[in-house]
Amino acid sequence: MKHKANPQSILPGLMRLLRAFRPQIRRQRSLLLLAFLSVSAGIFFQVLEPWPVKFIYDHIFLRSGHHLRSMPFHLNLAGVDTRLLLTILALSLVLVAGLGALADYFSTVLLTLAASRVLVEVRANLFFHLANLPLSFHTRNKSGDLITRITYDIDRLREVTVTAALPLFTNGLAFFAMLGVMLW
């Protein structure tokens, strides 16, 4: 029968894991800082995406006056041609979406690279530790199990950090940023 993990039992294990990998993580702090900046830029552009659509909706579809008051400054668009305005706003929407996608790409690449470097170092440390164990340890344990632990389990750690932890972190930050913008 499998044991179900509850959140209270996961958090201490996660903290132990982070403490154990702290030296390897610390060596990748420049990559992690760049990745965090990329994540922040991606969230900024994700929050910024709806604004060109709002301008299009307000000015072109609603025609509720020529002053758009959705920003700290006011835009007087009384003399601007509707087609030109629509073109500029459509291009700005594409630009914001493209910059957001680029920031997301860089954050994924940088975090994947940092995670791979950390886990390569962990795998090397584990290999040297296993190589220095007494021969009696190796006679008691199956070599296939040891190889599986070194390769498969460490690859699962990288996969979890990049495919599960990164989206959870970025989507959580984006949620709170959008909530803040909506309340503002």
Secondary structure as GFF3:
##gff-version 3
##sequence-region A 1 184
A	DSSP	alpha_helix	7	20	.	.	.	ID=ss1
A	DSSP	alpha_helix	22	27	.	.	.	ID=ss2
A	DSSP	alpha_helix	29	48	.	.	.	ID=ss3
A	DSSP	alpha_helix	50	55	.	.	.	ID=ss4
A	DSSP	pi_helix	56	62	.	.	.	ID=ss5
A	DSSP	beta_strand	67	68	.	.	.	ID=ss6
A	DSSP	beta_strand	75	76	.	.	.	ID=ss7
A	DSSP	alpha_helix	82	131	.	.	.	ID=ss8
A	DSSP	alpha_helix	135	140	.	.	.	ID=ss9
A	DSSP	alpha_helix	143	148	.	.	.	ID=ss10
A	DSSP	pi_helix	149	153	.	.	.	ID=ss11
A	DSSP	alpha_helix	154	160	.	.	.	ID=ss12
A	DSSP	pi_helix	161	165	.	.	.	ID=ss13
A	DSSP	alpha_helix	166	183	.	.	.	ID=ss14
###
